[in-house]
Each structure stands twice: as structure tokens, then as C-alpha cells.
Amino acid sequence: MIAENTHMKKRASRRSARGGRALLTGLARCGRCGRMMRVNYGMRAGHAHRYYCRGDEAHVGAFRCIGIGGIRIDKAVAAAILEAVSEHAVEAAVRAAQQTSRAGNDARRALACELEEARYDASLAARRYEVVDPTKRLVARELEARWNAALERVAHLEERAALLDREVASRPAIDQTQLMTLARDLPAAWNAPGTDMRTKQRLTRILIQEVVIDLDDNTNEAVATVHWTGGRHTELRVARVNVGRYPSGQHFSAVEVMRKLGGQWPDRELAVTMNRMRCKSPDGKTWTTVRVTELRERLGIAPFDPVASHAETISVEEASRRLGIYGSSIHRLIREGILPATQLMPSAPWQVPVAELESEAVREGVRAIKERRPPHFKARQEAEKSLKLPGF
């Protein structure tokens, strides 16, 4: 147990839990190279964690083996744990333990009968050796050999009986009532708001030795093999998220997108938006400014007029310029509900009302963002604007 605390040592055994949001910290093993996987947390508390294997990091230029998001893996393992200690599973385990106990008792009785027979054979061989005439050396030697073989058989059976008794004595006593109570209370305790991740990690380490994680590229699934403490193995398959996919049920045609967004934004931004929404042109190619212009003119939609049509709303880039913060910070304010903004359809550019930029909530949000900047932020910004020539 003490050796599990040496997280900085390069070894293949499991490590202890240290809290955090990951359930399988120190238990996840790479299914390709056999090394223990590490946990990578996001920049903020709400970001998801990932399990990844650094591979042969001792060699320069070596790549990582595999990496997988940890939330789905943790949910699958937690569901397997709750299923393993459910009432039906506990009842089946109790029945299996009872059958094992009965089988052990039957084996002990059979061994006792065999030992009784061996002892009788040994006593019979001893009596035969005692009544033999000492002058008949060949007969005495044969009877002595039979007596020794019988005694060896008795010693061997007594050793087997003692070993079987120790195995039976080492088995823990099974309290079916307590196990059923645990099966009923564990799901509620696991899902309780007051149960922290450190407690869940300790419960996981009682039931699980390690989890071997691998990726199945053919089915786009993560394969997690759970090694239970009792020696059993369970294979879990978790679907992976398709990178860059557009939400299902929101696949719009190019004509529909153009009728809703045409004239609202410049053709260049429409091309970027339509490519982001995975809209394909009739010939299957990506959208460019020229193709967007041709489609807009064919549908009879007026071009974008930046002076006449958008006096009350501005883009994220313009809002970033006016507030003096980056565009990513504008998107963060929109996600947190501080800065109201609208989209004509999913993945379309945001429209930010000009009047909302002067609200007290937006000012407080911008002030908090600027306070988190490093001390030399302005000097670094000015340095990035200047042109640096090599050698100067």
C-alpha cells in the first residue's frame, strides 16, 4: 500500500488515489504498451478529464499511445460497480459461496475417507512386517518398502487435509443480511450529493484491481477490461465521440441556410458558417466566397449592407474590439449568460446587441476578465504588434 504512493516512479503497478474528478486515477492501464495511464484535467473546473498514455517517453520523438475522454469511461465503470453489488448479484454470489462451501465439504469428507483407508493400509503393512521371519531378508525388505510407501501416502493425505482446512478457515464469514443492506444502500450513497470523489475512489479500489483501456478503431469504441478483486474480468465497450460532428437532427440544406442567413452577414462569413455546418455544395465541394455569392444571387437575396441593416447589433469581433477583450472571452460571457446574444440558427455567427455592452453585468464581467490578466499583459501586447527582424 505504501508503494502505491510513489506516483513519480516509472513502474507498471497501480497507484493510490489522490482525489480529483477522475474515478480511475492510478487504476487505468494502457492496453497497448501496458503502462499506467495518466490523467489530464482541463484548465477550468468544469472541463472534462482525459486518460492518456505517454508511451515510451524516455526516447526523444516518441508519440503517445492512446488517449480517451474520462467521463464516459467513469460512468461505465461506476455502473458496473453498482451492478456488481446489486441485490441480484449479491444473492448470486452468496449462492455461489454456498455451493463452493458444499463442494469443499464434500471434498473434505472424501479426503477423510481416503485418509482413513491409507491409515488402515499402513497399520496392516506394519503388522505384516512385524510377524515376518527376520531370516527371510528379501520378504522383510519388500514388506518394509510397502510399509514406507503406506506411511508416505498417509503423510501426503494428512498434508492435503491440513491445507484444505486452512483454506476453509481463511474464507471470510458471509453475512447475507449485511450484504443485502449494502446492495440497497450503495447506489443511494454513491449518488448522494455529499459523497465526494475521494470516497468513490476508495470504494472502487476495494472492488477493482485495475482497468485496461484500449481503442477499437473499427467500431469507434473504447474497450475497458475491468479486473475485479476476486479474479473475474468484465469487458465494457464505450462509444467514442466523433470529433467535429454536427449535432444530429440539425443538418440543414445549403438553400435553407442561405434563405435564413443570406444578407445578414458577408459572403465570406457565410462560407465559413456553411462549412462549419457541414453543408455541401451540389458538386460535393466546400463553400467559398464565390460559390456563396453565386447561390445568393441565384436565390435573389440582396447582399450584406453593413451600414443600413445592422445598426442595433454587432458581431463578436466588433464587440471584442469595443470592450477591449479577446473574442474567446466574449464567447465565455455569452455562455455564462452575462452578455445576451442571439443566433439565427445553430452554428451561425452571434449577434450582440449594442445596448447590452453598457449594462452593469457586462461591465463587471469585463472587469473580472481584465483583473485576471498577468502584470505584463499590455507590454506583451505591444511587443506582439511590433515587427521583429532576425538579428536585432
Stockholm file with secondary structure:
# STOCKHOLM 1.0

chainA/1-392         MIAENTHMKKRASRRSARGGRALLTGLARCGRCGRMMRVNYGMRAGHAHRYYCRGDEAHVGAFRCIGIGGIRIDKAVAAAILEAVSEHAVEAAVRAAQQTSRAGNDARRALACELEEARYDASLAARRYEVVDPTKRLVARELEARWNAALERVAHLEERAALLDREVASRPAIDQTQLMTLARDLPAAWNAPGTDMRTKQRLTRILIQEVVIDLDDNTNEAVATVHWTGGRHTELRVARVNVGRYPSGQHFSAVEVMRKLGGQWPDRELAVTMNRMRCKSPDGKTWTTVRVTELRERLGIAPFDPVASHAETISVEEASRRLGIYGSSIHRLIREGILPATQLMPSAPWQVPVAELESEAVREGVRAIKERRPPHFKARQEAEKSLKLPGF
#=GR chainA/1-392 SS CGGGGCTTSCCSSCCCCCCSSCTTTTTEEETTTCCBCEEECCSSTTSCCEEECCCSTTSTTCCCCCEEEHHHHHHHHHHHHHHHTSHHHHHHHHHHHHHHHHHHHHHHHHHHHHHHHHHHHHHHHHHHHHTSCTTCHHHHHHHHHHHHHHHHHHHHHHHHHHHHHHHHHHSCCCCHHHHHHHHHHHHHHHTCTTCCHHHHHHHHHHHEEEEEEEEETTTTEEEEEEEETTSCEEEEEEECCCTTCCCTTCCCCHHHHHHHHBTTBCHHHHHHHHHHTTCCCTTSCCCCHHHHHHHHHHTTCCCCCTTTSCSSEECHHHHHHHHTSCHHHHHHHHHTTSSCCBCSSTTSCCBEESGGGGSHHHHHHHHHHHHTSCTTHHHHHHHHHSCCCTTC
#=GC SS_cons         CGGGGCTTSCCSSCCCCCCSSCTTTTTEEETTTCCBCEEECCSSTTSCCEEECCCSTTSTTCCCCCEEEHHHHHHHHHHHHHHHTSHHHHHHHHHHHHHHHHHHHHHHHHHHHHHHHHHHHHHHHHHHHHTSCTTCHHHHHHHHHHHHHHHHHHHHHHHHHHHHHHHHHHSCCCCHHHHHHHHHHHHHHHTCTTCCHHHHHHHHHHHEEEEEEEEETTTTEEEEEEEETTSCEEEEEEECCCTTCCCTTCCCCHHHHHHHHBTTBCHHHHHHHHHHTTCCCTTSCCCCHHHHHHHHHHTTCCCCCTTTSCSSEECHHHHHHHHTSCHHHHHHHHHTTSSCCBCSSTTSCCBEESGGGGSHHHHHHHHHHHHTSCTTHHHHHHHHHSCCCTTC
//
